[in-house]
Amino acid sequence: MAYILGYIATDGCVSEERVLRLGLTIKDESLLYKIKKIMEFGGPVLRRISRASGKEYESSYMNIYNREIVNSCDDSIVQIV
């Protein structure tokens, strides 16, 4: 579980709508599935394409809406965006 907390602290963010988003590049998508399994998360792992500087980047992410989890990720752990 410490690994997951570290991942959340480095690659997670909480939106103004109080949603925890965990995202990675598509090549690391398997890590999201491992986290999903450990957390017993029932939601989907999604994909999206972002464009920057004329290039496309594919990434994977999952959104966690669980209030208990989101509320435990205060400003000292996760950036609020």
C-alpha positions in Angstrom: 0.0 0.0 0.0 3.0 2.4 0.6 3.8 2.0 -3.1 0.3 3.2 -4.1 0.5 6.2 -1.7 3.8 7.1 -3.3 2.3 6.8 -6.8 -0.7 8.9 -5.8 1.7 11.6 -4.4 3.8 11.7 -7.5 1.4 11.1 -10.4 -2.1 11.7 -8.9 -4.1 14.8 -8.7 -7.5 15.8 -7.2 -9.8 17.9 -9.3 -11.9 20.8 -8.1 -14.8 18.4 -8.3 -13.1 16.2 -5.7 -12.1 13.4 -8.1 -8.7 11.6 -7.7 -7.2 11.0 -11.1 -4.3 8.6 -11.5 -2.7 8.7 -14.9 0.3 7.2 -16.8 1.6 6.9 -20.3 0.1 4.1 -22.3 3.3 2.0 -22.0 2.8 1.9 -18.2 -0.9 1.1 -18.3 -0.3 -2.3 -16.6 0.6 -0.4 -13.4 -2.8 1.1 -13.3 -4.4 -2.4 -13.5 -2.2 -3.5 -10.6 -3.2 -0.6 -8.5 -6.8 -1.2 -9.5 -6.6 -4.8 -8.3 -4.8 -3.9 -5.0 -7.3 -1.1 -4.2 -10.3 -3.4 -5.3 -11.4 -0.5 -7.5 -14.4 -1.3 -9.7 -14.2 1.5 -12.1 -12.6 1.4 -15.6 -9.1 2.3 -16.7 -9.6 4.7 -19.6 -7.5 6.0 -22.4 -7.1 9.4 -24.0 -5.0 11.2 -26.6 -3.5 14.6 -25.8 -2.0 16.9 -28.3 1.0 19.2 -27.5 3.5 20.9 -29.8 2.0 19.1 -32.8 2.5 15.7 -31.4 0.0 13.2 -30.0 0.4 11.4 -26.7 -1.7 8.4 -25.6 -2.2 7.9 -21.8 -4.2 5.8 -19.5 -6.0 7.0 -16.4 -8.6 6.1 -13.8 -10.9 8.4 -11.8 -11.7 7.6 -8.2 -14.8 9.2 -6.7 -14.7 7.6 -3.3 -15.0 10.4 -0.8 -13.0 8.7 1.9 -10.0 8.2 -0.5 -10.3 11.6 -2.1 -10.6 13.4 1.3 -7.5 11.6 2.6 -5.5 13.1 -0.3 -5.1 16.6 1.1 -2.8 19.3 -0.3 0.2 17.8 1.5 -0.1 14.6 -0.6 -1.7 15.5 -3.9 -1.9 18.6 -6.0 -5.4 20.1 -6.3 -6.0 21.1 -9.9 
